[in-house]
């Protein structure tokens, strides 16, 4: 049975698609809306049973992927940055991009991105929503700090947004416009904090029902939110044959350039899972405070003396992630030494 290869250049409201046969001949090209009905009509118009599709990793890719999966079409998610034919094209149009994707899929010269199972995608959405709430809370708290600074108001509260601090904010004397703005920001912060508390309860339940996540909580400095975030951002641990591959995915290894007898190691990788990298850095600082004698903490202080705090954090995060890989692969808790 002959295979038809379909490349899709996805946009917010429409899709540019190109269908190609096994010899590389264009069978059909079409631009249509990114709705389930339009996608099904395009697939049915190809009048072939064996179809492979490739789609760009854009913000709307998962919706398209689910529709194609429901039609029993094997779908590949394209990493366009690493697919050189697309990334380095001098002339870029929607039609050419769709053709390039189909051609790369047909020849096998395509850089793919990981598609996690649906339950992991659902949990990622919840955890990343929690991350966005934290960022919004910080943003509005900074706006309140700015109002106080603009009006020359200083305070001695260690937590300005604690119970006593909020009472101070509600009674401090300000011009009418600034008072209105501050009250508005305070209401937003209180609402966001309430939402953060609600989602924390949901994340704790998810973690307690996940045996792998509970393994990670045996590491001091990793609690329910951190453990569940690490598990969902990694996805299926078996896709990493060794801890070095996982560290590379997280951007905790230096860039390597080698030619002949010359080898150069540069800065750490920027193209990585930033969510996983961030949460590991947070866990490291917490682990150092709660476990001063662990091998990870000792490595941090050793590197810090020579190369500074930033490089020490990266080195300790890499060691922590290596430990996590072994824990998940062997299904065991974190092992402390007698000095820990």
Short mmCIF file of the C-alpha atoms (twelve columns), coordinates in Angstrom:
data_MODEL
# 
_entry.id   MODEL 
# 
loop_
_atom_site.group_PDB 
_atom_site.id 
_atom_site.type_symbol 
_atom_site.label_atom_id 
_atom_site.label_alt_id 
_atom_site.label_comp_id 
_atom_site.label_asym_id 
_atom_site.label_seq_id 
_atom_site.Cartn_x 
_atom_site.Cartn_y 
_atom_site.Cartn_z 
_atom_site.pdbx_PDB_model_num 
ATOM 1   C CA . UNK A 1   0.000   0.000  0.000  1 
ATOM 2   C CA . UNK A 2   1.456   3.337  -1.051 1 
ATOM 3   C CA . UNK A 3   1.940   6.101  1.488  1 
ATOM 4   C CA . UNK A 4   0.857   9.718  1.067  1 
ATOM 5   C CA . UNK A 5   2.921   12.264 2.985  1 
ATOM 6   C CA . UNK A 6   1.176   15.411 4.199  1 
ATOM 7   C CA . UNK A 7   2.983   18.526 5.432  1 
ATOM 8   C CA . UNK A 8   0.993   21.154 7.321  1 
ATOM 9   C CA . UNK A 9   2.078   24.739 7.924  1 
ATOM 10  C CA . UNK A 10  -0.160  25.701 10.839 1 
ATOM 11  C CA . UNK A 11  -1.391  29.218 11.607 1 
ATOM 12  C CA . UNK A 12  -3.865  30.552 14.133 1 
ATOM 13  C CA . UNK A 13  -6.903  30.486 11.842 1 
ATOM 14  C CA . UNK A 14  -5.841  28.431 8.840  1 
ATOM 15  C CA . UNK A 15  -3.592  25.613 7.620  1 
ATOM 16  C CA . UNK A 16  -1.568  25.415 4.417  1 
ATOM 17  C CA . UNK A 17  -1.194  21.732 3.500  1 
ATOM 18  C CA . UNK A 18  0.743   19.860 0.842  1 
ATOM 19  C CA . UNK A 19  0.256   16.172 0.003  1 
ATOM 20  C CA . UNK A 20  3.091   14.258 -1.675 1 
ATOM 21  C CA . UNK A 21  3.422   10.714 -3.025 1 
ATOM 22  C CA . UNK A 22  6.347   8.317  -2.471 1 
ATOM 23  C CA . UNK A 23  8.204   9.678  -5.524 1 
ATOM 24  C CA . UNK A 24  8.020   13.266 -4.256 1 
ATOM 25  C CA . UNK A 25  5.316   14.462 -6.645 1 
ATOM 26  C CA . UNK A 26  2.805   16.981 -5.304 1 
ATOM 27  C CA . UNK A 27  -0.652  15.399 -5.276 1 
ATOM 28  C CA . UNK A 28  -2.616  18.245 -3.756 1 
ATOM 29  C CA . UNK A 29  -2.098  21.620 -2.130 1 
ATOM 30  C CA . UNK A 30  -4.793  23.419 -0.229 1 
ATOM 31  C CA . UNK A 31  -5.377  26.214 2.257  1 
ATOM 32  C CA . UNK A 32  -8.255  25.653 4.689  1 
ATOM 33  C CA . UNK A 33  -9.526  26.692 8.115  1 
ATOM 34  C CA . UNK A 34  -8.009  25.009 11.180 1 
ATOM 35  C CA . UNK A 35  -11.313 23.416 12.198 1 
ATOM 36  C CA . UNK A 36  -12.063 19.732 12.634 1 
ATOM 37  C CA . UNK A 37  -14.519 19.719 9.735  1 
ATOM 38  C CA . UNK A 38  -12.108 21.377 7.286  1 
ATOM 39  C CA . UNK A 39  -9.240  19.059 8.253  1 
ATOM 40  C CA . UNK A 40  -11.417 15.959 7.780  1 
ATOM 41  C CA . UNK A 41  -12.591 17.206 4.394  1 
ATOM 42  C CA . UNK A 42  -8.986  17.673 3.252  1 
ATOM 43  C CA . UNK A 43  -7.944  14.195 4.455  1 
ATOM 44  C CA . UNK A 44  -10.969 12.570 2.796  1 
ATOM 45  C CA . UNK A 45  -10.232 14.398 -0.478 1 
ATOM 46  C CA . UNK A 46  -6.867  12.581 -0.730 1 
ATOM 47  C CA . UNK A 47  -8.737  9.296  -1.275 1 
ATOM 48  C CA . UNK A 48  -5.961  7.117  0.130  1 
ATOM 49  C CA . UNK A 49  -5.843  4.832  3.136  1 
ATOM 50  C CA . UNK A 50  -2.214  5.145  4.303  1 
ATOM 51  C CA . UNK A 51  -1.341  8.712  5.278  1 
ATOM 52  C CA . UNK A 52  1.517   10.112 7.326  1 
ATOM 53  C CA . UNK A 53  1.332   13.728 8.441  1 
ATOM 54  C CA . UNK A 54  3.820   16.210 9.876  1 
ATOM 55  C CA . UNK A 55  2.786   19.410 11.642 1 
ATOM 56  C CA . UNK A 56  4.721   22.393 12.949 1 
ATOM 57  C CA . UNK A 57  5.184   22.799 16.702 1 
ATOM 58  C CA . UNK A 58  3.146   26.004 17.097 1 
ATOM 59  C CA . UNK A 59  0.803   27.148 19.863 1 
ATOM 60  C CA . UNK A 60  -2.197  25.405 18.234 1 
ATOM 61  C CA . UNK A 61  -0.515  22.100 17.299 1 
ATOM 62  C CA . UNK A 62  -2.206  19.881 19.899 1 
ATOM 63  C CA . UNK A 63  -5.698  20.628 18.634 1 
ATOM 64  C CA . UNK A 64  -4.622  19.614 15.103 1 
ATOM 65  C CA . UNK A 65  -2.794  16.532 16.396 1 
ATOM 66  C CA . UNK A 66  -5.877  15.241 18.236 1 
ATOM 67  C CA . UNK A 67  -8.039  15.617 15.116 1 
ATOM 68  C CA . UNK A 68  -5.509  13.723 12.984 1 
ATOM 69  C CA . UNK A 69  -5.130  11.034 15.659 1 
ATOM 70  C CA . UNK A 70  -8.911  10.527 15.679 1 
ATOM 71  C CA . UNK A 71  -8.627  9.815  11.929 1 
ATOM 72  C CA . UNK A 72  -5.953  7.155  12.646 1 
ATOM 73  C CA . UNK A 73  -3.231  9.174  10.914 1 
ATOM 74  C CA . UNK A 74  0.329   8.759  12.121 1 
ATOM 75  C CA . UNK A 75  1.415   12.298 12.950 1 
ATOM 76  C CA . UNK A 76  4.894   13.712 13.533 1 
ATOM 77  C CA . UNK A 77  5.534   16.967 15.374 1 
ATOM 78  C CA . UNK A 78  8.244   18.977 13.603 1 
ATOM 79  C CA . UNK A 79  10.945  20.918 15.403 1 
ATOM 80  C CA . UNK A 80  11.274  23.661 12.772 1 
ATOM 81  C CA . UNK A 81  14.391  25.183 14.343 1 
ATOM 82  C CA . UNK A 82  16.314  21.962 13.888 1 
ATOM 83  C CA . UNK A 83  14.853  21.034 10.524 1 
ATOM 84  C CA . UNK A 84  17.434  22.896 8.439  1 
ATOM 85  C CA . UNK A 85  15.475  22.917 5.167  1 
ATOM 86  C CA . UNK A 86  12.814  25.069 6.866  1 
ATOM 87  C CA . UNK A 87  14.924  27.029 9.350  1 
ATOM 88  C CA . UNK A 88  17.579  28.114 6.840  1 
ATOM 89  C CA . UNK A 89  15.338  28.805 3.828  1 
ATOM 90  C CA . UNK A 90  16.070  32.122 2.103  1 
ATOM 91  C CA . UNK A 91  12.565  32.278 0.647  1 
ATOM 92  C CA . UNK A 92  9.825   31.440 3.118  1 
ATOM 93  C CA . UNK A 93  6.178   31.208 2.140  1 
ATOM 94  C CA . UNK A 94  3.377   29.087 3.588  1 
ATOM 95  C CA . UNK A 95  3.242   26.951 0.433  1 
ATOM 96  C CA . UNK A 96  6.999   26.304 0.395  1 
ATOM 97  C CA . UNK A 97  7.038   25.502 4.116  1 
ATOM 98  C CA . UNK A 98  4.238   22.945 3.703  1 
ATOM 99  C CA . UNK A 99  6.095   21.354 0.777  1 
ATOM 100 C CA . UNK A 100 9.352   21.286 2.738  1 
ATOM 101 C CA . UNK A 101 7.686   19.587 5.688  1 
ATOM 102 C CA . UNK A 102 6.137   16.932 3.434  1 
ATOM 103 C CA . UNK A 103 9.460   16.394 1.630  1 
ATOM 104 C CA . UNK A 104 11.428  16.047 4.880  1 
ATOM 105 C CA . UNK A 105 8.830   13.601 6.201  1 
ATOM 106 C CA . UNK A 106 9.065   11.528 3.001  1 
ATOM 107 C CA . UNK A 107 12.864  11.353 3.049  1 
ATOM 108 C CA . UNK A 108 13.212  10.960 6.823  1 
ATOM 109 C CA . UNK A 109 15.307  14.131 7.202  1 
ATOM 110 C CA . UNK A 110 13.073  15.693 9.812  1 
ATOM 111 C CA . UNK A 111 13.785  16.796 13.392 1 
ATOM 112 C CA . UNK A 112 10.915  15.651 15.557 1 
ATOM 113 C CA . UNK A 113 9.580   16.999 18.845 1 
ATOM 114 C CA . UNK A 114 8.230   14.844 21.661 1 
ATOM 115 C CA . UNK A 115 4.458   14.347 21.865 1 
ATOM 116 C CA . UNK A 116 3.531   13.382 25.448 1 
ATOM 117 C CA . UNK A 117 0.507   11.201 26.253 1 
ATOM 118 C CA . UNK A 118 -2.761  13.040 26.846 1 
ATOM 119 C CA . UNK A 119 -2.750  12.617 30.650 1 
ATOM 120 C CA . UNK A 120 0.704   14.230 30.828 1 
ATOM 121 C CA . UNK A 121 -0.459  17.107 28.615 1 
ATOM 122 C CA . UNK A 122 -3.422  17.661 30.949 1 
ATOM 123 C CA . UNK A 123 -1.168  17.758 34.001 1 
ATOM 124 C CA . UNK A 124 1.318   20.058 32.242 1 
ATOM 125 C CA . UNK A 125 -1.475  22.543 31.580 1 
ATOM 126 C CA . UNK A 126 -2.376  22.616 35.281 1 
ATOM 127 C CA . UNK A 127 1.222   22.993 36.446 1 
ATOM 128 C CA . UNK A 128 2.089   25.660 33.882 1 
ATOM 129 C CA . UNK A 129 -1.048  27.535 34.911 1 
ATOM 130 C CA . UNK A 130 0.342   27.503 38.449 1 
ATOM 131 C CA . UNK A 131 3.604   28.965 37.070 1 
ATOM 132 C CA . UNK A 132 1.693   31.728 35.293 1 
ATOM 133 C CA . UNK A 133 -0.200  32.590 38.500 1 
ATOM 134 C CA . UNK A 134 3.117   32.990 40.342 1 
ATOM 135 C CA . UNK A 135 4.386   35.371 37.640 1 
ATOM 136 C CA . UNK A 136 1.177   37.438 37.725 1 
ATOM 137 C CA . UNK A 137 1.267   37.677 41.537 1 
ATOM 138 C CA . UNK A 138 4.868   38.926 41.387 1 
ATOM 139 C CA . UNK A 139 3.940   41.440 38.665 1 
ATOM 140 C CA . UNK A 140 1.116   43.016 40.671 1 
ATOM 141 C CA . UNK A 141 3.097   42.999 43.905 1 
ATOM 142 C CA . UNK A 142 5.819   44.953 42.097 1 
ATOM 143 C CA . UNK A 143 3.192   47.496 40.986 1 
ATOM 144 C CA . UNK A 144 2.213   48.015 44.643 1 
ATOM 145 C CA . UNK A 145 5.865   48.427 45.664 1 
ATOM 146 C CA . UNK A 146 6.219   51.022 42.882 1 
ATOM 147 C CA . UNK A 147 3.263   53.047 44.237 1 
ATOM 148 C CA . UNK A 148 4.866   53.192 47.684 1 
ATOM 149 C CA . UNK A 149 8.206   54.246 46.223 1 
ATOM 150 C CA . UNK A 150 6.622   56.962 44.084 1 
ATOM 151 C CA . UNK A 151 5.060   58.460 47.197 1 
ATOM 152 C CA . UNK A 152 8.140   58.165 49.418 1 
ATOM 153 C CA . UNK A 153 6.572   55.589 51.739 1 
ATOM 154 C CA . UNK A 154 8.922   53.161 53.489 1 
ATOM 155 C CA . UNK A 155 8.097   50.199 55.731 1 
ATOM 156 C CA . UNK A 156 9.821   47.633 57.935 1 
ATOM 157 C CA . UNK A 157 7.644   44.614 57.108 1 
ATOM 158 C CA . UNK A 158 9.488   41.431 56.197 1 
ATOM 159 C CA . UNK A 159 6.342   40.386 54.277 1 
ATOM 160 C CA . UNK A 160 4.390   43.382 53.027 1 
ATOM 161 C CA . UNK A 161 1.592   41.096 51.836 1 
ATOM 162 C CA . UNK A 162 1.105   39.235 55.112 1 
ATOM 163 C CA . UNK A 163 -1.869  39.935 57.370 1 
ATOM 164 C CA . UNK A 164 -0.296  42.956 59.124 1 
ATOM 165 C CA . UNK A 165 1.284   44.231 55.904 1 
ATOM 166 C CA . UNK A 166 -2.036  44.190 54.019 1 
ATOM 167 C CA . UNK A 167 -3.656  46.114 56.884 1 
ATOM 168 C CA . UNK A 168 -0.933  48.735 56.489 1 
ATOM 169 C CA . UNK A 169 -1.512  48.918 52.716 1 
ATOM 170 C CA . UNK A 170 -5.240  49.458 53.201 1 
ATOM 171 C CA . UNK A 171 -4.778  52.351 55.636 1 
ATOM 172 C CA . UNK A 172 -1.655  54.151 54.374 1 
ATOM 173 C CA . UNK A 173 -2.360  57.716 53.219 1 
ATOM 174 C CA . UNK A 174 -2.097  58.211 49.451 1 
ATOM 175 C CA . UNK A 175 -3.462  60.601 46.797 1 
ATOM 176 C CA . UNK A 176 -6.895  59.563 45.511 1 
ATOM 177 C CA . UNK A 177 -5.625  58.163 42.190 1 
ATOM 178 C CA . UNK A 178 -2.836  56.155 43.847 1 
ATOM 179 C CA . UNK A 179 -5.238  54.870 46.524 1 
ATOM 180 C CA . UNK A 180 -7.621  53.654 43.808 1 
ATOM 181 C CA . UNK A 181 -4.783  51.897 41.942 1 
ATOM 182 C CA . UNK A 182 -3.386  50.279 45.077 1 
ATOM 183 C CA . UNK A 183 -6.803  48.960 46.149 1 
ATOM 184 C CA . UNK A 184 -7.323  47.544 42.671 1 
ATOM 185 C CA . UNK A 185 -3.924  45.807 42.671 1 
ATOM 186 C CA . UNK A 186 -4.519  44.466 46.194 1 
ATOM 187 C CA . UNK A 187 -7.831  42.921 45.117 1 
ATOM 188 C CA . UNK A 188 -6.123  41.293 42.124 1 
ATOM 189 C CA . UNK A 189 -3.299  39.914 44.308 1 
ATOM 190 C CA . UNK A 190 -5.760  38.480 46.843 1 
ATOM 191 C CA . UNK A 191 -7.758  36.821 44.052 1 
ATOM 192 C CA . UNK A 192 -4.618  35.353 42.492 1 
ATOM 193 C CA . UNK A 193 -3.403  34.088 45.874 1 
ATOM 194 C CA . UNK A 194 -6.744  32.372 46.393 1 
ATOM 195 C CA . UNK A 195 -6.482  30.715 42.974 1 
ATOM 196 C CA . UNK A 196 -2.906  29.666 43.751 1 
ATOM 197 C CA . UNK A 197 -4.060  28.050 46.989 1 
ATOM 198 C CA . UNK A 198 -6.844  26.184 45.170 1 
ATOM 199 C CA . UNK A 199 -4.539  24.845 42.479 1 
ATOM 200 C CA . UNK A 200 -1.921  23.839 45.091 1 
ATOM 201 C CA . UNK A 201 -4.485  21.470 46.616 1 
ATOM 202 C CA . UNK A 202 -5.179  19.949 43.196 1 
ATOM 203 C CA . UNK A 203 -1.453  19.507 42.493 1 
ATOM 204 C CA . UNK A 204 -0.918  17.830 45.870 1 
ATOM 205 C CA . UNK A 205 -3.663  15.326 45.024 1 
ATOM 206 C CA . UNK A 206 -2.097  14.646 41.605 1 
ATOM 207 C CA . UNK A 207 1.305   14.076 43.200 1 
ATOM 208 C CA . UNK A 208 0.021   11.710 45.878 1 
ATOM 209 C CA . UNK A 209 -1.654  9.623  43.167 1 
ATOM 210 C CA . UNK A 210 1.591   9.460  41.149 1 
ATOM 211 C CA . UNK A 211 4.105   6.912  42.545 1 
ATOM 212 C CA . UNK A 212 6.986   8.353  40.499 1 
ATOM 213 C CA . UNK A 213 6.352   11.868 41.796 1 
ATOM 214 C CA . UNK A 214 6.218   10.585 45.370 1 
ATOM 215 C CA . UNK A 215 9.664   9.020  44.860 1 
ATOM 216 C CA . UNK A 216 11.062  12.492 44.153 1 
ATOM 217 C CA . UNK A 217 9.626   13.907 47.378 1 
ATOM 218 C CA . UNK A 218 12.194  11.759 49.223 1 
ATOM 219 C CA . UNK A 219 14.755  14.387 48.133 1 
ATOM 220 C CA . UNK A 220 14.931  17.265 50.603 1 
ATOM 221 C CA . UNK A 221 13.937  20.471 48.847 1 
ATOM 222 C CA . UNK A 222 11.444  18.808 46.496 1 
ATOM 223 C CA . UNK A 223 7.788   18.969 47.481 1 
ATOM 224 C CA . UNK A 224 4.540   18.120 45.688 1 
ATOM 225 C CA . UNK A 225 4.568   20.955 43.157 1 
ATOM 226 C CA . UNK A 226 8.238   20.539 42.267 1 
ATOM 227 C CA . UNK A 227 8.003   16.740 42.031 1 
ATOM 228 C CA . UNK A 228 4.920   16.791 39.815 1 
ATOM 229 C CA . UNK A 229 6.424   19.481 37.583 1 
ATOM 230 C CA . UNK A 230 9.636   17.489 37.100 1 
ATOM 231 C CA . UNK A 231 7.705   14.302 36.255 1 
ATOM 232 C CA . UNK A 232 5.378   15.950 33.731 1 
ATOM 233 C CA . UNK A 233 8.114   18.003 32.034 1 
ATOM 234 C CA . UNK A 234 10.301  14.905 31.634 1 
ATOM 235 C CA . UNK A 235 7.385   12.853 30.310 1 
ATOM 236 C CA . UNK A 236 8.272   9.201  29.801 1 
ATOM 237 C CA . UNK A 237 11.662  8.619  31.413 1 
ATOM 238 C CA . UNK A 238 12.347  5.603  29.168 1 
ATOM 239 C CA . UNK A 239 12.843  7.919  26.166 1 
ATOM 240 C CA . UNK A 240 16.183  8.929  27.702 1 
ATOM 241 C CA . UNK A 241 18.611  5.979  27.447 1 
ATOM 242 C CA . UNK A 242 21.055  7.588  29.877 1 
ATOM 243 C CA . UNK A 243 21.206  10.604 32.246 1 
ATOM 244 C CA . UNK A 244 23.393  12.579 29.817 1 
ATOM 245 C CA . UNK A 245 20.545  12.640 27.289 1 
ATOM 246 C CA . UNK A 246 18.183  13.952 29.972 1 
ATOM 247 C CA . UNK A 247 20.654  16.655 31.034 1 
ATOM 248 C CA . UNK A 248 21.030  17.682 27.397 1 
ATOM 249 C CA . UNK A 249 17.224  17.939 27.043 1 
ATOM 250 C CA . UNK A 250 17.174  20.198 30.100 1 
ATOM 251 C CA . UNK A 251 19.985  22.456 28.862 1 
ATOM 252 C CA . UNK A 252 22.419  21.615 31.669 1 
ATOM 253 C CA . UNK A 253 25.367  20.698 29.445 1 
ATOM 254 C CA . UNK A 254 27.791  23.015 27.612 1 
ATOM 255 C CA . UNK A 255 27.698  23.540 23.875 1 
ATOM 256 C CA . UNK A 256 30.436  21.476 22.163 1 
ATOM 257 C CA . UNK A 257 32.127  22.421 18.890 1 
ATOM 258 C CA . UNK A 258 34.712  19.948 17.569 1 
ATOM 259 C CA . UNK A 259 36.732  20.011 14.362 1 
ATOM 260 C CA . UNK A 260 39.780  17.807 13.802 1 
ATOM 261 C CA . UNK A 261 41.906  17.805 16.941 1 
ATOM 262 C CA . UNK A 262 40.318  20.986 18.276 1 
ATOM 263 C CA . UNK A 263 37.383  20.899 20.705 1 
ATOM 264 C CA . UNK A 264 35.646  23.883 22.248 1 
ATOM 265 C CA . UNK A 265 33.093  23.818 25.080 1 
ATOM 266 C CA . UNK A 266 30.900  26.918 25.186 1 
ATOM 267 C CA . UNK A 267 27.993  28.141 27.261 1 
ATOM 268 C CA . UNK A 268 25.123  25.879 28.337 1 
ATOM 269 C CA . UNK A 269 22.407  25.139 25.801 1 
ATOM 270 C CA . UNK A 270 19.571  27.655 25.432 1 
ATOM 271 C CA . UNK A 271 17.295  25.460 23.306 1 
ATOM 272 C CA . UNK A 272 15.909  23.259 26.044 1 
ATOM 273 C CA . UNK A 273 12.931  22.666 28.310 1 
ATOM 274 C CA . UNK A 274 13.019  25.949 30.235 1 
ATOM 275 C CA . UNK A 275 10.273  24.881 32.663 1 
ATOM 276 C CA . UNK A 276 12.260  21.843 33.810 1 
ATOM 277 C CA . UNK A 277 15.485  23.827 34.007 1 
ATOM 278 C CA . UNK A 278 13.843  26.522 36.136 1 
ATOM 279 C CA . UNK A 279 12.239  24.135 38.635 1 
ATOM 280 C CA . UNK A 280 15.517  22.227 39.100 1 
ATOM 281 C CA . UNK A 281 17.342  25.472 39.877 1 
ATOM 282 C CA . UNK A 282 14.687  26.298 42.479 1 
ATOM 283 C CA . UNK A 283 14.946  22.830 44.016 1 
ATOM 284 C CA . UNK A 284 18.743  23.108 44.279 1 
ATOM 285 C CA . UNK A 285 18.599  26.251 46.428 1 
ATOM 286 C CA . UNK A 286 15.997  24.647 48.681 1 
ATOM 287 C CA . UNK A 287 18.013  21.415 48.917 1 
ATOM 288 C CA . UNK A 288 21.177  23.313 49.920 1 
ATOM 289 C CA . UNK A 289 19.323  24.970 52.808 1 
ATOM 290 C CA . UNK A 290 17.700  21.763 54.096 1 
ATOM 291 C CA . UNK A 291 20.495  19.271 53.433 1 
ATOM 292 C CA . UNK A 292 23.877  20.958 54.045 1 
ATOM 293 C CA . UNK A 293 25.910  17.717 54.063 1 
ATOM 294 C CA . UNK A 294 24.611  15.984 50.934 1 
ATOM 295 C CA . UNK A 295 26.908  15.245 47.982 1 
ATOM 296 C CA . UNK A 296 24.866  17.685 45.860 1 
ATOM 297 C CA . UNK A 297 25.375  20.513 48.376 1 
ATOM 298 C CA . UNK A 298 29.093  19.757 48.663 1 
ATOM 299 C CA . UNK A 299 29.420  19.884 44.863 1 
ATOM 300 C CA . UNK A 300 27.602  23.238 44.824 1 
ATOM 301 C CA . UNK A 301 29.947  24.820 47.380 1 
ATOM 302 C CA . UNK A 302 33.028  23.343 45.703 1 
ATOM 303 C CA . UNK A 303 32.128  24.794 42.296 1 
ATOM 304 C CA . UNK A 304 30.911  28.071 43.829 1 
ATOM 305 C CA . UNK A 305 34.352  28.776 45.303 1 
ATOM 306 C CA . UNK A 306 36.022  28.311 41.914 1 
ATOM 307 C CA . UNK A 307 33.491  29.565 39.372 1 
ATOM 308 C CA . UNK A 308 30.680  31.419 41.148 1 
ATOM 309 C CA . UNK A 309 27.083  30.751 42.176 1 
ATOM 310 C CA . UNK A 310 25.538  30.539 38.689 1 
ATOM 311 C CA . UNK A 311 27.835  27.769 37.460 1 
ATOM 312 C CA . UNK A 312 27.533  26.018 40.801 1 
ATOM 313 C CA . UNK A 313 23.741  25.977 40.416 1 
ATOM 314 C CA . UNK A 314 24.037  24.429 36.939 1 
ATOM 315 C CA . UNK A 315 26.499  21.774 38.155 1 
ATOM 316 C CA . UNK A 316 24.348  20.878 41.163 1 
ATOM 317 C CA . UNK A 317 21.180  20.801 39.007 1 
ATOM 318 C CA . UNK A 318 22.914  18.403 36.613 1 
ATOM 319 C CA . UNK A 319 23.880  16.105 39.496 1 
ATOM 320 C CA . UNK A 320 20.353  16.279 40.935 1 
ATOM 321 C CA . UNK A 321 18.830  15.431 37.554 1 
ATOM 322 C CA . UNK A 322 21.224  12.492 37.176 1 
ATOM 323 C CA . UNK A 323 20.042  11.202 40.570 1 
ATOM 324 C CA . UNK A 324 16.424  11.662 39.463 1 
ATOM 325 C CA . UNK A 325 17.037  9.620  36.286 1 
ATOM 326 C CA . UNK A 326 18.428  6.699  38.325 1 
ATOM 327 C CA . UNK A 327 15.589  6.941  40.856 1 
ATOM 328 C CA . UNK A 328 12.905  6.789  38.176 1 
ATOM 329 C CA . UNK A 329 14.605  4.047  36.161 1 
ATOM 330 C CA . UNK A 330 15.229  1.874  39.244 1 
ATOM 331 C CA . UNK A 331 12.021  2.880  41.039 1 
ATOM 332 C CA . UNK A 332 13.788  3.745  44.291 1 
ATOM 333 C CA . UNK A 333 13.941  6.655  46.722 1 
ATOM 334 C CA . UNK A 334 16.851  9.045  47.137 1 
ATOM 335 C CA . UNK A 335 19.752  7.506  49.076 1 
ATOM 336 C CA . UNK A 336 21.432  9.691  51.678 1 
ATOM 337 C CA . UNK A 337 24.909  9.081  53.045 1 
ATOM 338 C CA . UNK A 338 25.536  8.660  56.773 1 
ATOM 339 C CA . UNK A 339 26.629  12.309 57.023 1 
ATOM 340 C CA . UNK A 340 23.409  13.728 55.504 1 
# 
